[in-house]
Amino acid sequence: MGKSRRKHSREFKLEAVKQVVEHGRPVSEVADSLGVNRNMLSAWKRVFEAEAALAFPGQGKQNEFEEENRRLRRELAIARQEREILKKGGGLLRERQELKFQFVGDHREIFEVGLMCKTLEVSRSGFYAWLGRPESDRAREDRRLTALIGDIVDESRRTYGSPRVHRTLRGRGVHCGRKRVARLMRAAGLRAKTRRKFRVKTTDSKHGHPIAPDLLRRDFTAERPNRAWVSDITYIPTDEGWLYLASTMDLFSRMIVGWSMSSTLKTAIVVDALEMAIHRRAPEAGLVHHSDRGVQYASVEFRALLAAHGFQASMSRTGNCYDNAAKESFFHTLKTELVHHERYRTRDDARASVFEYIEAFYNRQRLHSTLGYMSPDEFERARTNAA
């Protein structure tokens, strides 16, 4: 006679699931300790998370309204799972079956096997047949590469797409094609952060101060450090109000050499940023400093600071953001990779976050395509050693 299947009460299922959901214990550990199948406990967990109050109703008679309500909630839960499956593995729909089966195997404790197979357009029997076969060398290498790629994406704070991931792998002695990296990232649902569009006006060019000519003329290159700097101002939203960031970039290496943050747009913010850059870099006279035509950069105080150090003032043409494109690009990167993914309670929280991003990540770690996929710090050290 076959082994009889154990029946579990609603209370048992609820308490078992709570061990995972409320106490943070792994599904495998709880299932083994209770003597239940791991996949079964995972299924209970999904039911509980979909609608805790209606989970595990038992065999009791339900009225027509309750049955319809439960059916609709079940359909909604399935639709939500399908959406999450597509979000994580949607890039697999055009890939070969083995990659789809690998995804199903890796996510069995999160989603139902049958639902994943249906969503990814493979058969459940095919998955279990694949599961019983030895892993191919190609699949094993894909799995190893995916783990390495995942580590790099995490290290980059989920800001790297496949080109930068590929360059990082090469830098670590791992040789594979860029298309393979892109395919494995799609299969694993690894994507760089995306941006949101929103803009606050920080430039007031309607003033009576002198305007400097455009000396750069969109040539955002420099043959050595401290020959051309670009500056601009942007905003950081917080629950307390705006935090404004003024920063200065060296065009030689794209390094942020000076910055200042304030709750106001007074002239002091741009003066402080430039003074930080001067203190850190000690540039010689003749440096070209480029900015927009904002009242802060055209002010008497700022022009006096430039003159005191023998710097040449340069300004963009009216309303032309492309004349300061290198600096605009930095702010776009900052917003895309950090600010748009945070909600800052206070200005101090935002200040600490932006400081850490600029000084620890952007200047020292983040790979720049214009620098041959080096960080600004690495690029400057490499050029200094080669000189």
N, C-alpha and C positions, 0 to 999 in steps of 0.2 A: 504494500500500500504506500502511495506517495506521502510525502511529508505534508501535514496540514498547515495551512497558512495562518499565522498568528493574527488575531484581530486586536485592534488598539482602540481604546475609548477616546472620545473627544478630549477629555482632560489629559490623557497621556500624550496625545499629539501636541496639545497646546504647551504643556510643560516641557516637552522635548524640544519644540521649536524655540521656546523662550530661553533655553540654555544657550542656543546659538545667537538669537537676535538680541536678547537683553544682557546676557552675561559674556558675550564675545568669544565663546568657545568654538573651535573649528567643527564643521559638520562631521568630518571623519571621526574626530575624537568622541563627540556625543553619540554618534550612531554606534560606534564600536562598544562604548560603555553600556549602552542600552540594549545591545543585541539586535539592532534593526539595520536594514539595508541602507547604505549611504545615499543611494539615489532616491529611495523612498523618503528619507528625512529631508533631502533637498527639495523634493516635490511638496512636502508639507510646508516647508519654509516659504516656497513661492505662493502657495495658497494663502498662508497667513499674511504675507506682505501685501497681497493683492487686496484683501478685505478681511481684517482680523475679526471683526464682529460676526461675519457670516461664515467663517472658516469651520469646516468639519461639522456640518449640521446633523450627521447621523442619518438614520433611516426613518425618522419621524415624518408624519404627514405634513406637508406644507400646503397652504392655500394657493390659489392660482396667482394672486398678486406676488406672494413671496417667491414662488417658483419663477415667475417672469423676471422679478428683480434680481434673483440669483443668476439667471441665465444671462441677463444683460451685463451684470458685473463680471461674470466669467468671460464674456466676449471682450469686454473692455480690458480685462487683465491680459488676455491673450494678445490683443492688439498692442498693448504697451510692451509686452515681451517681444513681439515681432519687430516693433520699432527699435528696441534696444539691440536686438540681434543684428538688424540691418545697420545700426549706428556703429557697432563694433566690427561687423564682418561683411558689410555691404560691398566692400571692394573685392570680395571673393566671387561675386556672382559670375564673373567672366573668367575665373581662374579654373585650373584643372581640379578634378574631384579630390585628389589627395590633400590639397590645401584646405578644401572645405571640410573634409573628414578630420583633419588636424584641428581645425577650429572647433568642431563639435566635441572632439575629445578633450580639448583644453577647457571647455566651458560647461561640462556636464553637471557641475555642482552649482551652476548659476541658472541655466535654462534647461527646459525639457528637451531630451534628445529628439523626440519626434517633431517638435515644433521647429527646432533648428534645422533638421533635415528638410522639412517642408519649405521653410523660408529660404534656404540656400539651394533648393531644387536638387536634392540628392535623396536617395532612398535610405530608409533606416536599415534595411537588411544589408545594403551595400556598406554602410558605416560599420556595422558589427563584423562584416566579413573583413573589412580593412583593418579593424581593430585586432583581429586575430592573426594578421600577417606580420612577419618581421618587418621592422622599419628599414626602409631603403637608405643607402648612403646619402642620396640627395636630400631626402626628408630629414635625416639626422643633421646634415650640415645646415639646412634651412632653419631647423629648430635652434641650433647653436647660434647662427647669425641673428635670428630674431631676438634672442636673449641679449646679445651684445648691442643690437640696435635699440632695444628697449632701455638699456642702461644709459646709452648716449642721449636718447630723447629725454630721459629723466634728468640727467646731468645738465642738459641745456634748458631746463625748466619748461620743457615741452615747446620750445621755440624753433627747433631745427626741423626743416623738411629734408627730403631725401638727398639733395646735393650736399648740404653740410654734414649730414650723417655719413654719407659716402666718403667725404674728405676726412672726417674724423677716423673712420675705420682704416683708411689708407695710412693715416698718420700713426696708427697703432699697429701697423704691420699686417692688417687683415685685408687681403686682396679679393675683391669681388666686383661685379659690374654694377654701375649706377642703376640700371633698370631692375636688376635683381633686388637691390635695396628698396627701390620704390614699390616693387611687387610685394615684398615681405612686409613693408610698412602698411600697405593697403590691407593685406591679409590679417595683420594683427590690430588693425584699427588705430594705428599710430599716426597722428596728424599734428602739424604745427598749429599753434593758436591762431585764431582769425581775429580780424579787427571789427570794431563798430565805428560808424561815422558820426562824429559830433564835433562841433568846432565853436570855440569861444573867441571873440575878438580880443587880441592882446596888443595889437599894433595901432597906435594913434599917430598917423603921419600928418594930421592937420595941425601944424604948429608953425611958428615963425623962426625956428632955429635954422642955421645953415645946413645945407644938404651936401654931402661929399659925393664925388663922381664914383661910378662903378669901375673899380680897377681890376676886378677879377674877370668880368665879362664871361661868366659861367665856366671859367677854367678852374675846376675844383681840385687841382693837383699842386703838389709842392715837391721840389727835389730834395729837400732836407727839412728837419724839424724847425719849428719856430720862424718860418718865413711867411706863412699865411694862416690866419685864424678866422673862423666864422662864429658868430654869436646870434642867439635868438632867445625868445621867451615863450614858454608854453604854460599850461594850466593843469592842475591835478585836482579832481573833485574829491571832497571829503564831506562828512556829515556836518562839519563845522563851517563849511564854505570852501572857496577856492584856495588852493596853495599854488603859488606861481613859482616856476623854475626858470632861472636864467642860466644858460650854460655856454661855454666856449670850447670849440673843437679845433684841433690842429689838423689841417688838411693833409699833412704828410702821412699821418698814420690813422686818422679818424679818432684819435684819442680825445676824450673829454678832459681838458686840462684845467678847467675852472668851472665852478657852478655856485649858485646861491639860491636859496629858497625863502619866500616871504609870503605873508598874507595880503600884501599890497603890491601895486605896480609902480611904486616910487622908484626914482632914479637909483637909489642905493642898491637895489637888487642887481643891476647890471654892473655897477661899479665894483661891488663885492666879488662878483664872478670873475671879472677881469683882473682884479688885484690878486685873487687866488692863483690864477693862471700865471701871472707875472712872478709871484713868489715861488711857484713850483718850477718854472721853466727858465727864468732869468734870460729872456730873449734879448737879442741885440736890436739896436735902432734899425729902422727900415722895414720892420715887420708890417705886413698889410693886415689890417683888421677890418673884416667885412660884416655888415649887419643889414637889417632893413632900415626904413626911414623913421622908425618909431621915435617918439619924443624922448624916451629914456636914452637912446643911443645918440641923439642929436643934442642932448642937453649940454649946458656949459660945463658941468662937473665931469661928464664922461669925455668930452672933447679935450678938457684940460689934462685928464689922466693919459690919454693917447699922446698928447703933445709932450708931456713930461718925460715920456720914455722914447720919444722919437718914432712913434708908430705912424703909419699912413692910414688915414680913414678911408673906407670904401663903403658904399651903400647901394642897395638894390634900386632898380627903377620903380616907379610908383605902381603899386598893386601887382607886382610880378613875383610870385613866390618862387619861380624857377631860377631867379637870380641868386637865391640862397638855398638851392636844392639840397646840398649836402647836409645842411643843418636841419632842414625840414625832414630829411630822411631819418635822421637820428630820432627826432621826436615821434615820427611815425612808428619806428621800431620800439621805442619806449612805451607808447600807448598800446601797440599791438601785443607786445610780449609781456607787459606787466600791468599797466594802469587799468586797462579795460577788463581785466580779470580779477580785480580787487574791489572791495568796498572799504574805504578807510573811515574809521570812526572819528579820528581826530587828525589835525594837521601834523601832529608829532608822529602819528603812525605812518602817514604818507611820507613824511620827511625821512624816517628811518628806512622805509622800503625803497625809496628812490635812491638814497645814498648807497645802500647795499647793492642795488642793481648796477649803478654806474661804476662804483669803485671795485666791487668784487667780481662782477660778471661781465659787463659790457667792455670795460677797458682791458681786463686780464684774461677772460675766458672765451668770450663770444667770437666765433669765426666770421670774418668779413670777406665777402666775395671780391670786393675791390682791392683787397690786400692779399689776394691769392690764398684765401681761406686761412688766414692767420688772425690772431687777436691783435689789437693795437699795440699792446705791450710786447708781444712776441715779435711783431713786425719791426718795432723800433730796436729791440735788442739784436735782431738778425742783421739789420742794416748797420748798426753800430759796430758789430763784430766783423762785418765784411769790409768796413771802411779802413 
